[in-house]
Amino acid sequence: MFDYPIFEMPVLGHRLIFAIDAILHVLISHGAAVGGSIVLALTQWYAIKTNDQKLYDLTYKILFVLFIAATAIGALTGIGIWIHANIIDPPAIGSLLRVFFWKWFTEWIVFNVELIFLLAWFLTWKTYGWEKRTQNLKFGIVYAVASWLTMVIITAILGFMLTPGNWLKSDFPAQPDYIASLFNPSWIPSLMFRTFFAIGFAAAISMYWTWWFTRNDLTLREKAERWFGRIVLATIPITIIFGLWYYAQIPQEAKSLMFVAGLTTKYIGHKEMLIIALLGAFALILVAIFAFYLKPKAVPFALASLMMVSYVFLVAEFERIREFVRKPYIIYGYMYAHGIRKFDVAHLNSVGVLKYASFVPQQYRTITEENKVKVGEYLFKLECRVCHSVNGVNAITKKVKGLDENAIYHRIGALNSPATPFMPPFVGTDEERKALAAYLATLVEQKQTQTAVNK
Amino acid sequence: MNNPNNPIFPYLPHDIPLPLPTGGMDAIIVPVFHILLVVSFLVHIIFINVLLGSSVLSVINNWIGHLKNDKNYDKVAYLLTTPVTISENMGALWGVAPLLIVSVMYTAFFYSASVMNSPQWLHIIWGNVVAFLISYLYKFSWHKLENHKALHITIGAIAAILFLSLPPVFMSTVQLYITPSTWTPNTHFWDVVSRPDVLFRLAHFYLGAFAVNGMFMLLYGVYKKSKGQDLEAANILIRQGKAWFLVPTVLNLFVGTLTFFQFPNYGIENFYSKGFEVFIIIAVISILGAIAILLKEFFNDNISPKHAYLAAGLLLVTLISMGITRHGMRISLLEPAIAQMQKQTQEYLAAVEKDYKEAKTKPVGISVAEAANLSEGEKLIAKNGCTACHAVDTKIVGPAFKDVAKKGYTPDRIVKLIYQPEPSNWPGYTPMPPMTNVPKDEAEKIAKWITELK
């Protein structure tokens, strides 16, 4: 990070804009693309098998919604994850690409098949009509297989970031072992967990839209809701089993961060809150599914909507925890969240990060009494801005509130301690640490004067 | 790093310290990268050209149809929404491959430019999402809004304008990453997009997009005609196609020439020295051929399919030659910068390796000499991370241990508080997290040590 140009994301901070894009992408890729393709191809097949043209037409209506979501939002936010990563943490995404290029390239080829068959499935549904229904179904099947294959590859990369295994054959020069990085310990369990979660999630989405599209046909609603309900109920136990296997692969240090990840440090004293929220959402989903299954005609729209909200909450919380427990690393055991490799630390601690900070103006690379605060600001931007904004989300001003310069200096020296094990260490010379402390202390002063003025 | 000895590239980051993914076969795989880059980019750009051109022309024809009350123009406008849907999807998809290859071959350059061009760089995602959704609204509301043309045309126009707003972001980022000689610590989007090299390239691109879409409309019209479908609409497509191909293409002969001379001199010299100018000559000759064919057939609605395909073939030759020219300019501009970056990366990594190995041989944490003077309690608080927030005598983040001692807790109570802090005991302080990582026996020793502090 330290030698790339600097872009600060005010107020929201980098983490939040990344999370918005990533969670939106997961909701659509799992719900609409991977799960959606499987569930809707199955439903189309079921409609053909039971010779039910009404169910066939309903499937198209749901596909219409999923098509718009998958192509307009899902595909672009997928590229967006990469675009966001490249402005937030260029060394991290750059490293991943060097290790996973050919897998990504393969995924791109599969993605071509996926998109072409999605376009074919959707655009020919109406023109083929009921007569050529089996032909149209074939497009759907190829789309479903292809979209699942893209998940196969992407979960390898996601798994790698948390459980890279022995992927470095040699540290100097860094020589990756491509096979070990692909077959990292959490790849298969996370893939299976996501697959069955996605199918259940997509079936729940279909239940929701079925409610919407069958307001005038309760017989159709009954049949469709029971069908989708069966799919959700079948996936839940399988998802839980693979979830436990996945959990078992996660490093112990990461597991110990789970409650901080789910709750933020502010509420860490109330672990029960997380458990209640997660179990509550899960229970609500079960109640809704059973209600749909047993009395499809009686389920109120509010319950269907609450079920969707609960699913979105579970997905968002899962992704948040998965991203967070990797801390302090971005690639476990190799590169810290601020983009500095663990190999770099010793050298940068002795000569300083400013020496190599290409895009910090020359006059701020030597620390003097006069420019100390300004240099500290640059150091904040280099090492802290990936996670902290100044005054907005996860504001640094809140973290240093009430501390004097000396206290801040001490705190910076022990970031990666058992008290805050998710923080990467501050990297740089003692002089640089003092400059950062001096800058952060001015933020405390500014805050104090502001409150004084407001009063 | 800043390199005052190199006046051309004073600001360059380091390369990613991992090898290119060639499996050690650089000589075979690197040329494959180059070919993949040129080919996938060409496919991408042809789809994007059709997307931009067709989304604008659908709106224009919709409007003409409304003004003239002519169903045929309305038909043309509706026909053009299908290539928009297909090319927005395929264009985005085929943009991924060049992005992938550029990111792996020219990592530090491309990522630096993306960061400098932010937050505008994010527009290519979020602006695109909105444009997609509005273009779908335009397409799928066609029959519902048949009697509300003003509203419908406005929706289409918003989508088209949004699509047209994306190339300036792309173009400035692309131009920025291949010209690292122009980088400064303060470079940002608005400086870049107003540079002459970017403006000329952008004009060249927009003209090219409408020309390629003109050719597409011509072929679409010829195809419809050969099938005997929508004959009047096919005639409109053929007429408009020829005009939209010819006018921008002739203009582009001039704009293209001017664009070329906007590049930095060292790049142009390097370009000639590698012989890439041959591809410019091929491009110009074949495009002149395409212009000649369509000028001859300009007033003929029944243009022979053979002539149309020949013109399209010649345009394709031009596009391929331009794609190679474009890549040649990128190579010419980046070659000296890559050489400098590799040199500084090697120096950096050598220094890192030396210090890393030295640090590994040193004892971790407190030095032996220091440790000799510490009491066991002090060693334990350092080991368990308590010193991150507490000092013996002074307030840091949390209270000083001496202040804790003054509260007169029993050792058992302190052990409890280590595992389950009560922030209400210390109003005004940052709440302490539960330190469940501290082993029980060590917690007891720490507690005892605190109670004994004076």
Interface residues (C-beta under 8 A of the other chain):
Chain A: D3 Y4 P5 I6 F7 M9 I17 D21 I68 T71 A72 I73 A75 L76 T77 I79 G80 W82 I83 H84 N86 I87 P90 P91 I93 G94 S95 L97 R98 V99 F101 W102 W104 F105 W108 F111 N112 L115 L119 L123 D171 F172 P173 A174 Q175 P176 Y178 S256 V260 T265 I268 G269 R341 F343 D344 V345 A346 H347 S350 V351 K355 Y356 A357 S358 F359 V360 P361 Q362 R365 K399 K401 G402 L403 N406 A407 H410 R411 G413 A414 L415 S417 P418 A419 T420 P421
Chain B: M1 N2 Y11 L12 P13 H14 I16 P17 L18 P19 L20 P21 G23 T85 I86 N89 M90 A92 L93 G95 V96 A97 L99 L100 S103 V104 T107 A108 F110 Y111 S112 S114 V115 M116 S118 P119 W121 L122 I124 I125 W126 N128 V129 F132 L133 Y136 W183 P185 T187 Y348 L349 A351 V352 E353 K354 D355 Y356 E358 A359 N384 G385 C386 T387 A388 C389 A391 T394 K395 I396 V397 P421 P423 G428 Y429 T430 P431 M432 P433 P434 M435 T436 N437 V438
